[in-house]
């Protein structure tokens, strides 16, 4: 598969998901960007905005396996990763694989589980493997986590620690629909849920090929310096206790290459970086006047983008 086909396949996915999700094209495109960049996504928004519906629509648009975990305070790490269970007939232990052994994993309301359980996803998301009773088991070649959380019901929840947040390539929000979009939702879902009849438009093999092609997208050294400058500025900005690390810079680079490919380009431009910076970096900041203040962190990233010189055409490719 060439880079030119990525835009075509991406458009197919956008159109297919659009049969279920009304509007929100930017959010869906960013979700696909993280998917192709081999990252994971945290969806944070109030109930009823379509977070779970979006995750299911994506999974059904790809001919791949899907699992969902409803996070609750009594959930244990073994419920996620799996465990060895004794079989009385064979008089031996057998591995019962958990829901992480899938292609698309929906971690619904992830902040309702205890930190011990949340940590069960750390190895899965970063190293794409699971260690059970001292033995490691690889996950599938295509493993994508979509986690959701509700920002307004914080009683009885456990905020994700910095290490867990850093595993997510992007933090996205669905946002409330416009009047026209909500009217269209009522028309579309008034009789039947279109998710039930949604069909896959690409195969898992095609998606893996797309992900490999992303590596061929060209990034000029001046753009690399631009990415590094933005990331470094988050560590020097006033009111930021802890800025984005090198993992954040790499996430911004990978997502910029995927975003460019979805636009049909074989090279990254500064506008790709600016478009993605807030979604990729804001959730990685710890600011002095409160842990993970979402809107404040986004504003700080916007200020940094305004202060960093943008590479121009005088840089010759």
C-alpha positions in Angstrom: 0.0 0.0 0.0 1.3 3.4 -1.0 1.0 6.7 0.9 -1.7 7.8 -1.6 -4.0 5.0 -0.5 -3.9 6.1 3.1 -6.0 9.1 2.4 -8.5 7.0 0.5 -8.8 4.4 3.2 -8.9 7.1 5.9 -11.8 8.7 4.1 -13.6 5.4 3.9 -13.3 5.1 7.7 -14.4 8.7 8.3 -17.4 8.2 6.1 -18.4 4.9 7.7 -18.0 6.2 11.3 -20.0 9.2 10.1 -23.0 6.9 9.6 -23.2 6.6 13.4 -21.5 9.7 14.8 -23.1 13.0 13.6 -20.6 15.8 13.1 -17.4 15.6 15.2 -15.3 15.1 12.0 -12.2 16.7 13.7 -12.4 14.4 16.7 -12.9 11.3 14.5 -9.9 12.3 12.4 -7.8 12.8 15.4 -8.9 9.4 16.7 -7.8 7.8 13.4 -4.5 9.8 13.6 -3.7 8.2 16.9 -4.7 4.8 15.6 -2.4 5.0 12.6 0.4 6.5 14.8 0.3 3.4 17.0 -1.0 5.3 20.0 -3.9 5.2 22.4 -6.6 7.7 23.1 -8.3 9.0 26.3 -11.8 10.4 25.6 -13.0 12.7 28.4 -16.5 14.2 28.3 -19.8 14.3 30.1 -22.2 11.3 29.7 -24.3 11.0 26.6 -21.9 12.7 24.1 -21.2 9.5 22.2 -17.8 8.4 23.6 -18.7 4.7 23.8 -20.6 4.9 20.5 -17.5 6.3 18.7 -15.3 3.5 20.0 -17.8 0.8 18.9 -18.2 2.5 15.5 -14.5 2.5 14.9 -14.1 -1.2 15.9 -17.0 -2.2 13.6 -15.5 -0.2 10.7 -12.4 -2.4 10.9 -12.5 -6.2 10.4 -10.9 -6.8 13.8 -11.7 -8.0 17.3 -13.2 -5.8 20.0 -13.4 -6.0 23.8 -14.9 -3.7 26.4 -14.1 -3.4 30.1 -16.4 -1.6 32.4 -14.1 -0.2 35.1 -15.5 -0.4 38.6 -13.9 -0.1 42.1 -14.0 -3.9 42.6 -12.3 -4.7 39.3 -8.9 -6.5 39.7 -5.8 -6.5 37.4 -6.4 -10.1 36.6 -9.9 -9.2 35.3 -8.1 -7.2 32.6 -5.0 -9.2 31.8 -6.2 -12.7 32.6 -4.9 -15.3 35.0 -3.9 -18.9 35.4 -6.8 -21.0 36.6 -6.5 -24.6 38.0 -8.2 -27.2 35.9 -9.3 -30.1 38.1 -9.6 -32.5 35.1 -6.1 -32.0 33.8 -4.7 -31.2 37.3 -2.8 -28.3 35.8 -3.1 -24.5 35.5 -4.5 -23.1 32.3 -4.2 -19.5 31.1 -7.5 -17.7 30.8 -6.8 -14.7 28.7 -8.3 -11.4 29.7 -10.0 -8.8 27.4 -6.7 -7.1 26.6 -6.0 -9.9 24.1 -7.9 -8.1 21.4 -7.4 -5.5 18.7 -9.6 -2.6 19.9 -10.1 -2.3 23.7 -12.6 0.1 25.2 -11.7 0.9 28.8 -15.0 2.5 29.8 -14.9 4.9 32.8 -11.3 4.0 33.5 -11.0 6.4 36.5 -13.6 4.4 38.5 -11.1 1.6 39.1 -8.4 1.6 41.8 -4.8 2.6 40.9 -3.8 -1.1 41.3 -6.2 -2.1 38.5 -5.4 0.9 36.3 -1.7 -0.1 36.4 -2.7 -3.4 34.8 -2.9 -1.5 31.5 0.5 0.1 31.8 2.5 -2.8 30.4 -0.1 -3.6 27.8 -0.2 -0.1 26.4 3.5 0.6 26.3 5.2 -2.8 25.7 2.2 -4.6 24.0 2.6 -7.6 26.3 1.1 -9.0 29.5 3.1 -10.7 32.3 1.1 -13.3 34.3 2.8 -15.2 37.1 6.2 -14.3 35.8 5.6 -15.3 32.1 5.2 -12.7 29.4 2.6 -13.1 26.6 2.6 -10.8 23.5 -0.5 -9.0 22.5 -1.8 -8.7 18.9 0.1 -6.7 16.3 -2.8 -4.3 16.2 -3.7 -3.1 19.7 -5.5 0.1 20.3 -6.9 1.4 23.6 -9.8 3.9 23.8 -10.4 4.9 27.4 -13.2 7.1 28.6 -13.8 9.1 31.7 -16.4 11.5 33.0 -14.9 14.9 34.2 -17.9 16.0 36.3 -18.6 12.9 38.6 -15.4 12.8 40.6 -16.7 11.3 43.9 -15.5 7.8 44.3 -13.1 8.0 41.3 -9.3 7.6 41.2 -7.6 10.2 38.9 -5.2 8.7 36.5 -1.5 9.1 37.6 1.0 10.9 35.4 2.6 7.6 34.3 -0.8 6.3 33.1 -1.7 9.6 31.3 1.6 9.6 29.6 0.7 6.3 27.9 -2.1 8.0 26.0 -1.0 9.6 22.8 -4.0 12.0 22.8 -6.7 13.2 25.1 -9.8 14.1 23.1 -13.3 15.5 23.9 -16.5 14.9 21.9 -18.1 18.2 22.9 -21.9 19.0 22.9 -23.6 18.9 19.5 -24.9 21.9 17.7 -28.7 22.3 17.2 -28.5 21.0 13.7 -26.4 18.0 14.8 -28.7 17.1 17.6 -31.7 17.3 15.3 -29.9 15.0 12.9 -29.2 12.6 15.8 -32.9 12.4 16.6 -33.7 11.6 13.0 -31.0 9.0 12.7 -31.6 7.2 15.9 -35.3 7.7 16.2 -36.2 4.3 14.7 -33.0 2.1 14.7 -29.4 2.4 15.9 -27.3 2.5 12.7 -24.4 0.9 14.7 -26.2 -2.5 14.5 -26.0 -2.6 10.7 -22.5 -1.0 10.3 -20.1 -3.0 8.2 -16.3 -3.1 8.1 -14.7 -1.1 5.3 -11.1 -2.1 5.7 -9.4 -5.3 7.0 -6.9 -5.6 9.8 -4.2 -6.4 7.3 -4.9 -3.2 5.4 -4.7 -1.2 8.6 -1.3 -2.7 9.5 0.0 -1.9 6.0 -1.2 1.7 6.5 0.6 2.0 9.8 3.8 0.7 8.2 3.5 3.3 5.4 3.3 6.1 7.9 7.0 5.7 8.7 7.8 6.8 5.1 6.3 10.3 5.6 9.1 12.9 5.4 9.9 15.3 8.2 12.3 18.1 7.6 14.9 18.9 10.3 13.4 22.3 10.9 10.1 20.7 11.7 11.8 18.3 14.1 13.4 21.3 15.8 10.0 22.9 16.0 8.5 19.9 17.7 11.5 19.7 20.1 11.2 23.4 20.8 7.5 23.2 21.7 8.1 20.2 24.0 11.1 21.8 25.7 9.0 25.0 26.3 6.5 23.1 28.4 9.3 22.4 30.9 10.2 26.1 31.2 6.8 27.7 31.1 5.7 29.5 34.3 3.0 27.7 36.3 4.0 24.3 34.9 5.6 22.0 37.5 6.2 19.1 35.1 6.2 19.5 31.4 6.0 17.0 28.6 8.8 14.5 28.3 10.5 12.9 25.3 7.7 10.4 25.0 5.4 13.4 24.4 7.7 14.8 21.7 7.8 11.4 19.9 4.0 11.2 20.1 3.7 14.6 18.5 6.1 13.5 15.7 4.3 10.2 15.0 0.9 11.8 15.1 2.0 14.6 12.8 3.2 12.0 10.2 -0.1 10.1 10.4 -2.1 13.3 10.1 -0.1 14.3 7.0 -0.7 10.9 5.4 -4.5 11.2 6.1 -4.4 14.5 4.2 -2.7 12.8 1.3 0.8 14.3 1.9 4.1 12.6 2.0 5.6 15.3 4.2 4.8 17.0 7.5 4.1 20.8 7.6 4.2 23.0 10.7 0.4 23.3 10.6 0.2 19.6 11.3 2.2 20.1 14.5 0.1 23.1 15.6 -3.1 21.2 15.0 -2.1 18.3 17.2 0.0 20.0 19.9 -2.9 20.6 22.4 -4.4 17.0 22.0 -1.0 15.4 22.4 0.7 17.6 25.0 -1.9 19.3 27.3 -2.8 16.2 29.3 0.9 15.6 30.1 1.3 18.8 32.0 1.1 19.2 35.8 0.4 22.9 36.5 1.1 24.7 39.7 -2.4 25.8 40.6 -4.0 22.3 40.4 -3.3 18.9 39.1 -4.4 18.4 35.4 -6.5 21.4 35.0 -7.6 20.7 31.4 -8.6 24.1 30.1 -5.7 25.8 31.7 -3.2 23.3 30.3 -4.7 23.8 26.8 -4.3 27.5 27.2 -0.7 27.2 28.2 0.0 25.0 25.1 -1.6 27.6 22.9 0.6 30.3 24.5 3.7 28.2 23.8 2.6 27.8 20.2 2.3 31.5 19.8 5.8 32.1 21.3 7.7 29.5 19.2 8.8 30.7 15.7 7.2 28.6 13.0 9.4 27.2 10.3 8.8 29.0 7.0 9.4 28.4 3.3 12.8 30.0 3.6 13.9 26.7 5.0 14.6 24.8 1.8 13.5 21.2 1.6 
